[in-house]
């Protein structure tokens, strides 16, 4: 069987790595001849994640630009110089049909090598405000896949670049959605719960969200509100005693795995504004109160939250305004206005792209000569 080799590159953070994994798996599902090969950085999250996956990979001595400590950029240049030769050997051996970049400093060098050697490059941009790697290579790209349609206005693609707003590649919800009442029963929420808020801040948690939620629970949740709250693995102990608070309407866990049961039970989410979390929420038709991480690169989470709020699919709550009192007012108002909550849910569902990974894979296969 002839193989179709593609290089998938990106990382540093999960927001850059996990879209690549979703695309790679969609490619293999669509055409068994495809052999994805990952290129990342030795210092990124891919160092921990890729060895646990089914994919071959190469981790290089790559560094970001040190804007706050420019005297350390010698590391960036030296690492790139050492890695260029390794990429040459990889491309000579694998002869990839395409290089798929999912963002971050870990993607730039492999994209540059592909562009310089006539290999089609393709970009997946997760955020509404495209990152520097996407901006840099958009003019040379064969295709740009956008997680947010708003990102198109901020790019300068080449004359032959095709830009597609397919959405962010995620694991789609099951075809047969779990029954909401059954999902709530599995969380052992009492029968008087009329609305469920799902709160989470990622695998490590978000301290600002956790502190506001704890204060809110202690002061008293609105009647009829249930709370499913994932604190993050490293932050569970200080909040564990709040499990079953408010007459059993609060469920506190370290982490949500699988998260589908929580999505199925919820009417509203409180979370950060990472692109992949937003993509999952919209695929489930779940509106959100989005609290962007203030220190995110290029403030991209604030751009994401504003885009969702403008689309009528979320409420943007800056972290500086986050408090128990603000949550009481905001969530309490939504609890008392089911029509507004339903409108938010409908708008979120309209932004959902559960088939994004399959559509991206089909487009890539059209270029590389696969079954797409």
C-alpha positions as CSV (number, residue, x, y, z in Angstrom):
1,X,0.0,0.0,0.0
2,X,1.4,3.4,-1.0
3,X,1.7,5.7,1.9
4,X,0.9,9.5,2.1
5,X,3.3,11.2,4.5
6,X,2.3,14.5,6.1
7,X,4.1,16.5,8.7
8,X,2.0,18.0,11.5
9,X,3.8,20.7,13.4
10,X,2.8,22.9,16.3
11,X,2.8,22.9,20.1
12,X,4.3,24.7,23.1
13,X,0.7,24.6,24.5
14,X,-2.2,22.3,24.3
15,X,-4.1,24.8,22.3
16,X,-1.6,24.3,19.5
17,X,-1.0,20.6,19.9
18,X,-4.5,19.1,20.3
19,X,-5.9,20.5,17.1
20,X,-3.0,18.8,15.3
21,X,-3.8,15.5,16.9
22,X,-7.5,15.8,16.0
23,X,-6.6,16.6,12.4
24,X,-4.1,13.7,12.2
25,X,-6.6,11.2,13.5
26,X,-9.3,12.5,11.1
27,X,-6.8,12.1,8.2
28,X,-6.1,8.5,9.2
29,X,-9.8,7.7,9.6
30,X,-10.5,9.2,6.1
31,X,-7.6,7.4,4.4
32,X,-5.6,4.6,6.0
33,X,-2.6,5.4,3.8
34,X,-1.9,8.6,5.6
35,X,1.1,8.6,8.0
36,X,1.2,11.7,10.1
37,X,4.5,12.6,11.6
38,X,4.7,15.3,14.3
39,X,7.4,17.9,14.7
40,X,7.5,19.9,18.0
41,X,9.7,21.5,20.6
42,X,11.6,19.7,23.3
43,X,10.4,22.2,25.9
44,X,6.6,22.2,25.0
45,X,3.7,20.2,26.2
46,X,4.3,17.9,23.2
47,X,7.2,16.4,25.1
48,X,4.8,14.9,27.6
49,X,1.8,14.2,25.3
50,X,3.2,12.9,22.0
51,X,5.0,9.8,23.5
52,X,1.5,8.7,24.8
53,X,0.0,8.9,21.3
54,X,0.1,6.5,18.3
55,X,2.1,9.0,16.2
56,X,5.8,9.1,15.4
57,X,7.4,12.4,16.3
58,X,10.5,14.5,16.4
59,X,11.2,17.0,19.1
60,X,13.6,19.8,18.3
61,X,15.6,22.4,20.3
62,X,13.2,25.2,19.4
63,X,12.6,28.3,21.4
64,X,10.2,31.3,21.2
65,X,11.3,34.8,20.6
66,X,12.3,36.2,24.0
67,X,10.7,39.7,23.8
68,X,11.1,40.5,27.5
69,X,14.7,39.1,27.6
70,X,16.1,39.8,24.1
71,X,19.6,38.9,25.1
72,X,18.4,35.3,25.3
73,X,17.4,35.1,21.6
74,X,20.7,33.5,20.9
75,X,19.0,30.3,22.1
76,X,16.3,30.8,19.5
77,X,18.8,31.3,16.7
78,X,21.1,28.5,17.8
79,X,18.3,26.0,18.3
80,X,16.9,26.9,14.8
81,X,20.3,26.4,13.2
82,X,20.7,22.9,14.8
83,X,17.2,21.9,14.0
84,X,17.3,22.9,10.3
85,X,19.6,19.9,9.5
86,X,17.3,17.5,11.4
87,X,14.4,18.7,9.4
88,X,16.4,18.2,6.2
89,X,17.0,14.6,7.1
90,X,13.4,14.1,8.1
91,X,12.0,15.5,4.8
92,X,14.5,13.5,2.7
93,X,13.4,10.3,4.4
94,X,9.6,10.9,4.7
95,X,9.1,13.1,1.5
96,X,5.9,14.6,3.0
97,X,3.1,15.7,0.7
98,X,2.1,18.6,3.0
99,X,3.2,20.4,6.2
100,X,0.2,21.2,8.5
101,X,1.0,23.9,11.1
102,X,-1.3,24.4,14.1
103,X,0.5,27.4,15.6
104,X,3.0,28.4,18.2
105,X,6.7,28.8,18.0
106,X,7.1,25.1,17.6
107,X,5.5,25.2,14.1
108,X,7.5,28.0,12.5
109,X,10.7,26.2,11.5
110,X,9.0,23.2,9.8
111,X,6.6,25.5,8.0
112,X,9.6,27.5,6.7
113,X,11.4,24.4,5.6
114,X,8.3,23.1,3.7
115,X,7.7,26.5,2.0
116,X,11.4,26.8,0.9
117,X,11.4,23.2,-0.5
118,X,8.1,23.3,-2.4
119,X,6.0,21.3,0.0
120,X,2.5,22.7,0.3
121,X,1.9,24.2,3.7
122,X,-1.4,24.5,5.4
123,X,-2.4,26.4,8.6
124,X,-4.9,25.7,11.3
125,X,-5.6,28.9,13.4
126,X,-7.7,28.2,16.5
127,X,-8.2,31.8,17.8
128,X,-10.2,34.7,16.6
129,X,-7.1,36.9,16.6
130,X,-4.6,34.9,14.5
131,X,-1.2,34.2,16.1
132,X,2.1,35.3,14.8
133,X,3.0,32.0,13.1
134,X,-0.3,32.1,11.1
135,X,0.2,35.7,10.2
136,X,3.7,35.1,9.1
137,X,2.9,32.1,6.8
138,X,-0.6,32.9,5.6
139,X,0.8,34.5,2.3
140,X,2.7,31.2,1.5
141,X,0.0,28.8,2.6
142,X,-2.0,26.6,0.3
143,X,-4.9,26.6,2.7
144,X,-5.7,28.4,6.0
145,X,-8.3,26.7,8.3
146,X,-10.0,29.1,10.7
147,X,-11.6,28.2,14.1
148,X,-13.3,31.6,14.1
149,X,-14.6,33.3,10.9
150,X,-13.6,36.7,12.4
151,X,-10.0,35.7,12.0
152,X,-10.1,36.2,8.2
153,X,-10.2,40.0,8.4
154,X,-6.9,39.9,10.3
155,X,-4.9,37.9,7.7
156,X,-3.1,38.8,4.5
157,X,-3.3,35.6,2.5
158,X,-1.5,35.0,-0.8
159,X,-3.2,35.3,-4.1
160,X,-3.7,31.5,-4.3
161,X,-4.3,30.9,-0.7
162,X,-7.8,29.5,0.2
163,X,-9.2,30.4,3.5
164,X,-11.8,28.2,5.1
165,X,-13.9,28.9,8.2
166,X,-14.4,25.2,9.1
167,X,-14.2,25.7,12.9
168,X,-11.8,24.1,15.3
169,X,-11.1,20.3,15.1
170,X,-12.5,18.6,18.2
171,X,-13.8,15.3,19.3
172,X,-17.5,15.7,18.2
173,X,-20.4,15.1,20.6
174,X,-21.9,11.6,20.2
175,X,-24.5,11.1,17.5
176,X,-27.0,10.1,20.2
177,X,-26.7,12.8,22.8
178,X,-27.0,11.6,26.5
179,X,-30.3,12.4,28.0
180,X,-30.1,15.6,30.1
181,X,-32.3,14.2,32.9
182,X,-30.3,11.0,33.0
183,X,-27.0,12.9,33.0
184,X,-28.2,15.0,35.9
185,X,-29.2,11.9,37.8
186,X,-25.7,10.5,37.3
187,X,-24.3,13.6,39.0
188,X,-26.8,13.0,41.8
189,X,-28.3,16.4,41.6
190,X,-31.6,16.9,43.4
191,X,-34.9,17.1,41.6
192,X,-35.4,20.8,42.5
193,X,-32.5,21.8,40.3
194,X,-33.8,23.8,37.3
195,X,-30.5,24.9,35.7
196,X,-27.0,23.4,35.9
197,X,-23.9,25.5,35.7
198,X,-20.8,23.7,34.6
199,X,-17.6,25.5,35.8
200,X,-14.0,24.5,34.9
201,X,-10.7,26.1,34.2
202,X,-8.8,23.4,32.4
203,X,-6.8,20.4,33.6
204,X,-4.8,22.6,36.0
205,X,-7.7,24.7,37.0
206,X,-8.1,28.5,37.2
207,X,-7.5,29.9,40.7
208,X,-9.5,33.1,40.1
209,X,-12.5,31.1,39.0
210,X,-12.2,28.7,41.9
211,X,-11.9,31.4,44.5
212,X,-15.0,33.2,43.1
213,X,-17.0,30.0,43.0
214,X,-16.0,29.1,46.6
215,X,-17.1,32.4,47.9
216,X,-20.4,32.2,45.9
217,X,-21.2,28.8,47.3
218,X,-20.5,29.9,50.8
219,X,-22.7,33.0,50.4
220,X,-25.5,31.0,48.9
221,X,-26.4,30.0,45.3
222,X,-29.7,31.0,43.8
223,X,-32.5,28.6,44.4
224,X,-32.9,26.1,41.6
225,X,-29.2,26.3,40.5
226,X,-27.0,23.2,40.4
227,X,-23.2,23.5,40.1
228,X,-20.9,20.9,38.5
229,X,-17.4,22.3,39.3
230,X,-14.0,21.0,38.2
231,X,-11.3,22.6,40.2
232,X,-8.3,21.3,38.4
233,X,-6.2,18.4,39.6
234,X,-3.7,20.5,41.6
235,X,-6.4,22.7,43.3
236,X,-9.0,20.2,44.5
237,X,-8.2,19.8,48.2
238,X,-9.0,23.4,49.3
239,X,-12.5,23.1,47.8
240,X,-13.3,19.4,48.3
241,X,-15.3,20.1,51.5
242,X,-17.8,22.1,49.4
243,X,-18.9,19.0,47.5
244,X,-22.6,18.4,48.2
245,X,-23.1,21.9,49.6
246,X,-26.3,23.9,49.0
247,X,-28.5,21.0,49.8
248,X,-26.6,18.6,47.5
249,X,-26.8,21.0,44.5
250,X,-22.9,21.4,44.3
251,X,-20.7,18.6,42.9
252,X,-16.9,19.3,43.2
253,X,-14.4,17.1,41.3
254,X,-10.8,17.6,40.4
255,X,-11.2,16.9,36.7
256,X,-13.8,16.0,34.1
257,X,-12.9,12.8,32.2
258,X,-14.9,12.1,30.2
259,X,-16.4,15.6,30.0
260,X,-19.4,14.5,27.9
261,X,-21.5,13.6,30.9
262,X,-20.9,17.1,32.3
263,X,-21.8,18.8,29.0
264,X,-24.9,16.7,28.8
265,X,-26.1,17.8,32.2
266,X,-25.4,21.5,31.8
267,X,-27.4,24.5,30.7
268,X,-24.6,27.1,31.0
269,X,-20.8,27.0,31.4
270,X,-18.4,29.2,33.3
271,X,-14.9,28.9,31.9
272,X,-11.8,30.5,30.4
273,X,-12.0,31.5,26.7
274,X,-9.6,29.1,25.1
275,X,-10.4,28.3,21.5
276,X,-10.8,24.6,21.9
277,X,-13.0,24.8,25.0
278,X,-15.2,27.3,23.1
279,X,-15.4,24.9,20.1
280,X,-16.6,22.1,22.3
281,X,-19.1,24.2,24.1
282,X,-20.6,25.4,20.8
283,X,-20.6,21.9,19.3
284,X,-22.8,20.9,22.3
285,X,-24.9,24.1,22.0
286,X,-23.9,25.2,25.4
287,X,-23.8,29.0,26.1
288,X,-21.0,30.3,28.4
289,X,-19.9,33.0,30.7
290,X,-16.3,33.4,29.5
291,X,-13.6,34.7,31.8
292,X,-10.5,35.2,29.6
293,X,-7.1,34.5,31.1
294,X,-5.6,38.0,31.3
295,X,-2.0,36.8,30.7
296,X,-2.8,34.8,27.5
297,X,-0.4,35.6,24.6
298,X,-1.6,38.6,22.6
299,X,-4.7,38.6,24.8
300,X,-6.2,36.1,22.4
301,X,-8.7,34.8,25.0
302,X,-10.3,38.3,25.3
303,X,-10.6,38.4,21.5
304,X,-12.3,35.0,21.6
305,X,-14.7,36.0,24.3
306,X,-15.6,39.2,22.5
307,X,-16.3,37.4,19.3
308,X,-18.6,34.9,21.0
309,X,-20.4,37.7,22.9
310,X,-20.9,39.7,19.6
311,X,-22.4,36.5,18.1
312,X,-24.9,36.3,20.9
313,X,-23.5,33.0,22.1
314,X,-21.8,33.9,25.4
315,X,-21.3,36.6,28.0
316,X,-17.8,38.1,28.3
317,X,-16.8,38.6,32.0
318,X,-13.4,40.2,32.4
319,X,-11.5,38.6,35.3
320,X,-11.2,42.0,37.1
321,X,-15.0,41.9,37.4
322,X,-15.2,38.4,38.6
323,X,-16.7,38.0,42.1
324,X,-19.3,36.0,44.0
325,X,-21.7,39.0,43.8
326,X,-21.2,39.4,40.0
327,X,-21.9,35.7,39.5
328,X,-25.0,35.8,41.7
329,X,-26.4,38.7,39.6
330,X,-25.4,37.4,36.2
331,X,-26.3,33.7,36.6
332,X,-29.4,34.6,38.7
333,X,-30.7,36.8,35.9
334,X,-30.2,34.0,33.4
335,X,-32.0,31.6,35.7
336,X,-34.9,33.9,35.8
337,X,-34.9,34.5,32.0
338,X,-35.1,31.1,30.3
339,X,-35.9,32.8,26.9
340,X,-32.6,34.7,27.0
341,X,-30.7,31.5,28.0
342,X,-32.4,29.7,25.1
343,X,-31.3,32.4,22.7
344,X,-27.7,32.1,23.9
345,X,-27.9,28.4,23.5
346,X,-29.3,28.7,19.9
347,X,-26.5,31.1,19.0
348,X,-23.9,28.8,20.5
349,X,-25.2,25.9,18.5
350,X,-25.2,27.9,15.3
351,X,-21.4,28.5,15.9
352,X,-20.8,24.8,16.5
353,X,-18.7,22.9,14.0
354,X,-18.5,19.3,15.2
355,X,-17.4,18.1,11.8
356,X,-14.5,20.5,11.6
357,X,-11.8,17.9,11.8
358,X,-13.4,15.8,9.0
359,X,-13.8,18.8,6.8
360,X,-10.2,19.9,7.3
361,X,-9.0,16.3,6.6
362,X,-11.0,16.1,3.4
363,X,-9.5,19.4,2.1
364,X,-6.0,18.2,3.0
365,X,-6.5,14.9,1.2
366,X,-7.7,16.7,-1.9
367,X,-4.3,18.5,-2.0
368,X,-2.1,15.5,-1.2
369,X,-4.0,13.1,-3.5
370,X,-5.8,11.1,-0.9
371,X,-9.4,9.9,-0.6
372,X,-10.8,13.3,0.3
